Amino acid sequence: GGNSGSPVLNGNGELIGINFDRTWLSTMSDIEFDETLCRNIICDIRYVLFILEKFGNCKHLIDEMTIKE
């Protein structure tokens, strides 16, 4: 689930993206999860990091992170 801006983690607990939006049927996933109905739109974390560095003038934040490739 999660709201817009919520972190999205993979099975290893690594940050892979940020939740952008979800389907209307996914709003009930906090109470009753159905994998056939619940869908989220995710912004890939690599794009977020690119925007932070190139357009957000936030290279200092990138330098503080441990980034796995």
C-alpha positions in Angstrom: 0.0 0.0 0.0 1.3 3.4 1.0 0.5 6.9 0.0 2.2 9.0 -2.6 5.8 9.5 -1.5 5.9 6.2 0.5 9.2 4.3 0.1 9.0 1.0 -1.9 11.3 -1.7 -0.8 12.3 -5.0 -2.4 12.5 -8.4 -0.7 15.9 -7.5 0.7 14.7 -4.3 2.3 16.5 -2.1 -0.2 14.8 1.1 -1.4 13.9 0.7 -5.1 11.4 3.5 -5.6 8.8 5.9 -4.3 5.1 5.3 -4.5 3.5 7.7 -6.9 -0.1 6.5 -7.0 -2.3 3.4 -6.7 -5.5 2.1 -8.1 -8.8 2.8 -6.3 -9.1 -0.8 -5.4 -5.7 -0.8 -3.8 -6.9 1.7 -1.1 -8.5 -1.3 0.8 -5.2 -3.2 0.7 -4.3 -1.9 4.2 -7.3 -4.0 5.5 -7.7 -6.8 2.9 -4.9 -7.4 0.4 -5.8 -9.0 -2.9 -2.8 -9.4 -5.2 -5.1 -9.5 -8.3 -6.5 -6.0 -7.6 -3.8 -4.1 -5.8 -1.5 -2.1 -8.2 0.8 0.8 -7.4 2.6 3.2 -9.8 6.2 3.5 -8.6 8.9 6.1 -9.5 12.2 4.3 -9.9 14.7 5.4 -7.3 17.4 5.8 -9.9 15.3 8.5 -11.6 14.8 10.2 -8.2 18.5 10.2 -7.6 19.2 11.5 -11.1 16.8 14.4 -10.6 18.2 15.2 -7.2 21.8 15.4 -8.5 21.3 17.0 -11.9 18.4 19.4 -11.4 17.9 19.6 -7.6 21.4 20.8 -6.9 21.5 18.1 -4.1 24.8 16.3 -4.9 25.7 16.6 -1.2 22.7 14.4 -0.4 23.8 11.8 -3.0 27.3 11.8 -1.5 25.9 11.0 2.0 24.1 7.9 0.7 25.3 4.3 0.4 24.1 3.5 -3.2 24.2 -0.1 -4.5 24.4 -0.7 -8.2 
